[in-house]
Amino acid sequence: MKPSTSSAPPSPPSAPQPVRRGRLWFWLAIAVAAAIAGAVVGHRVFSPQPASDQAVEALYRTELPDADGKPIRMDALRGKTVVVNFWAPWCGPCVEEMPDLTALHKEYQSRGVEFVGIGIDSASNIREFVQKVPVAYPLAVAGFAGTELTRSFGNAAGGLPYTVVIDPDGVVRMRKMGRVMPDELRAVLPKG
């Protein structure tokens, strides 16, 4: 016996459904909105935020040890122009800018400008570092908790180096993520 075959003709292949323009515009609008939201969030996260008055006051209320354990009282800096440099011995750009900061410290010391480095590392690593690289200004040890202090000054990403210049009235005049150049500092430091 032969297998039975159907006498109905085969159905034609189904044609692709046309894409509805409304649906296409909907997904396009979603994609554009997501791109804009991503750009806004990225800008807020990776751009330095303005430092608040609380950040300056928090700095002045801070007492940190130097690499030998002697306290450095930040309130002694109140009423002066202060260059605060957040750094770490393992940070290449931090190490590269230290000779420039030391030279600027010597240049501006007679004008009442104070420099202080706040190290984001251990006292032993900072002590070992200064044996190799002489630094003329005070270096405080904040450990990795010092990253939170940088964030209060607008360093949302927590990157290093991060430099802040505070004027005698406690107003932040400059914030810089990355290696700071001498001319950038000279532009905001007292002229005479």
N, C-alpha and C positions, 0 to 999 in steps of 0.2 A: 504494500500500500504506500502510496505517495503522500508525503506531508502536504497538508492543505496550505494553499497560499491565499492570501487575502486579495480580493479583487479591488479593494479601494486603492486609489492612487496615493503615493506617498505625499505627505504634507510638505509644502514649501518651507525652507528654513525661515525662522522668524527674523524680521527686519529689526535692526537696532532701534530702540526707542529714542526719539528726538529729546535732546536735553532741553529742559524748560529754562527759558531765560531768567525767570524769576528766581529759580533755585540757584543758578549760576551767580547772579548778582548777590544773593544772600551769602553764599560762601566767600565771594570776593570781599564783601563788606566785613565779614568775620576775620578774614586774613589781614585786611588793612588795619582793623581795630587791634588785633593781636600785635601787629608790628609796631604800632604807635605805643601801645601799652608797654611793650618790651623796651622800646627806646627810652620812655620816661623812667621806667624802673632802673634801667641800666645807668642812665644819667644820675639818678639820685644815689645809687649805690656806689658808683665809681668816681663821682665828682666830689671834691671836698665841699663840705657843708660849712656855712658860716660858724665861726666859733662864738660861743655865747659868753656873756659876762660871767656866768657860773664857771666856765672852764678856766678863766683867768683867776678867779677867786679860789677855785679848787687847787690850782697850781700854787698860789701864794700860801695856802694852808698846808701844803705838802712839805714833809721833811723826809729826805731820802739819804741813805748812806752813800759815801763815796766807796771806791773799791777796797779801801782799808777799814771800812766800817764807821768812819767819822761822819756825823750828820751834816747834811747840807740843808740849811733852812731857806726855803724858797721865798719866805716873806721878807728876807733881807734884800730881795730884788725889787720890791715894791717902790714905785716912784722913779724908776730908772727905765731906760730903753733896754729891753732884754731880747736876746736871740736865743731861743730854745731849739735845740737840735736833737730830735729823737733818732737814735742810731743803734747799731749792733755791730760787734766785731766781725760777724759772719756776712755782713752786707757789703758787697763790693763798692757800690756807689757811696756808701757811708764813709768807708775808709778812704776813698779817692778825694772826698771833699774836706777831710779833716785838716790837711796842711793849709788849705785856703781859709778855713775857719780860724785856725790858730793865728795865721797872719792878720786876718781882720780883727781878731780879738786884741792883738798887740797894737794895731793901728787905731782902734776906736776906744781903747781902755781909758785914755786921758779925756775922752768926751763923755764919760759916764755911761758907756754902753757895756752891759754885762753879757757874757756868753755862758751858757751852761749846756752840757750834753747830758741827755737822759738815756742811759743804756738799757736796751731791752735784752738783757742777758744776765748771767750770774756774775757775782763779784769776782770770782776767780778768773773767769774768761776776760773780764774787763781789765783786771790787774795784769794778766798776761799780755793783753793787747798793748797797754800803755808802756810796757817794758820795751816793746818793739817800735811803737809809733809814739813819739813824744807829742803831748797835747798840753797847751799852755792854759786852757780854761778848765774850770771844774767839771768833772764827770760824775754824775750821780748814777746809782744802780737802782733801776726800777724793776728789773726782772721782766718776765713776760706779761705781768699785770700792767706794765707801763703802756701796753697797747691800748688799754681803755682810756688812758689819759690822752693819747693821740686822737682817739675817736672823739673825745669831748671838744677837741680843737678843730673838728671837721674832717678828720681823716677816716672817712667811712670804710675804706678798704683795709685800713690798718697797715698799709705799706710803709717801707722805710727806704731812704731817710725821709724825715718829715720835719720841716723847719717852720717855726712860727716867730714873728717879730711882734713884740708887745711894746707900745709906747709908754711913757711915764704915767699917763692917765689910765692905764690898764686896757687900752683899746688895741685890738689885734690889727696891725697894719699890713701884715703879709703872712700868707700860708703857702707853703710850697712842698708838693710831693715830688720826690726824686732829688737828684743832686742839685744843690743850689750853687749858683755861680756868684763870684764876688761882686760883679756889677749889679746883679739883682738885689743883693743886700745893700750895697752902697746907695741905691736909689731910694731906699726907705729909712736908712740910718741918718742920724743928725749930721748936718753938713759942717758944723764948726763948733 
